[in-house]
Amino acid sequence: MRVHGKNNGIIAEMNMIPLIDISLILLIIFMVITPFLVQSQIPVSLPKAVTGTKGADEGVIKVQLAANGIISVDGRQVRFQRLEKELILRFAKAYKKTLLVEADKAVPVERVVTVLDIAKKLGAGKIGIAVTPDDGK
């Protein structure tokens, strides 16, 4: 590192390499931790069905409707008035436009139908309703 220049003046320059290294390390840490933090945050008691099958979770946009009125899209809470705008953003990024509605047993059917209607209007290719498998007990 040079302390004096050609004219014997002091050169005061900041070394940015350590700052950039730390910033990139923090970025990588946040990218790795984010999927663990963005999991489902609201409890939903799904109805039971005998014919329910396990679907693939990849490329599926999940809309959760809780009994207390909370709506969550892929783990992020949204207001019902903002649901359509949020789904527009999600469908724009989705390769396969698949929507899975996880509605609590106590949620009115008209709320579920409204979500299904919005998804169909936005061009969802596949729409599903999540259930828990009934073991016959």
N, C-alpha and C positions, 0 to 999 in steps of 0.2 A: 504494500500500500504506500502510495506516494504521500508524503507530508508536505513537501515543498515543490512548487512548480518551476517553470523556466525562469521566471523573474523573482524567485525566492519568496513568492507569496504562498500563504497557507491555502491548501485545497481542502475544502470541507464538503465531502460527499457522503451521502448516507448509503449504506449497504442494504439493498432491498431484498436480497436473496433469502435471508432467514424469515423475513415477514411473508414472503410468497410461499416458502416451504410450510410454515405454520398454517397459513390460510388454506392451502391445498389439503393438508392433513385433516384440518377441521371439516372441510367440505366432504372428504371421503368418510369421516366418522359419521357425519349427519346423514349421508346417503345410505350408509349401512344400517343405521338405527331407525330411520324413518319407517320402513315397512313394519317394524315391531310396534311402533307407537300408533300407527293408523289402523289398528284392528278395531273390530266392532266394539263400540263403547256403550250401547244401550241394550238392556236385556229385553229379549223378545220371546214370548212363549208361543211357539208355533203349534198349529193344529196337527193332529196325528192322522196319518193315512196309511192304509195297508199297501197300496201300490206305489208308494214313493220310492224314487231311485236317486242315487247319489250322482250329481252332475259334476262337470268339470268347473273348477273355480277360476281358471285362467280366462281372461278376456270377458268376464261377466261383471256387469255393473249391478251392485246390490243396493236396493232401496229398502230400508228398514222402517217399519211403522210401529211405534210402541203404543201401548195402551193409554199412556198419559199424553199422547199427542205429539211426541217428539218424532221428527223424521230425520233419518240419516242416510246420506248417499255415500257409499264406500267408506263408512266410518266417520264422515264429516257431517255434523248437524246442520240442517238447513230449515228455513221456515217454509211452510206449505206454499206461500205465495211465490217463493223463489225456486221452487222445485223444478219448474219447467226450464228456467235459465240454467240451472245446475246440470240438468240432464242434457241440454244442448251442448254444453261444454264437454261433458263426458262422452257423448256420442261422437263428437268431432274428433276426439283422440282415439276412439275405440276402433280396432281392426274389425272385429266381429261385433255387430250391434246386438248383444244379448243382455236382457234385463231380468233380474231375479228379485221378486218382491217377497220380503220376509215380514209378514204382518202378524201382529199379536192376535190371539183369539178374540180379544175384546174390541178390536178395531172395527168400526162400522164398515160394511161391505162397500158402501158408496165411496169411502176414501180409497179403498183398494182399486175399485173400478176407475176412479179418477186418475190414479197413478198409471194404471194399464192404458187408459185412453191417451194420456200425455205421451207415454212411450211409443204407442202405435202411431200417433200423429207425427212424432219426430223420426220415424223410420226404423224402429226396432225390428230386427229380423226375427228374433226369438224372444218370447216372453214366458217366464215361469213364475210359479208361486211356490215358495219353500214350505215344506212340511217336515215333521219328524216321523220317522218310520214307526209304525204300530206293530209291536211284537205279538199282538193277540192276547196280552195280559190284561 
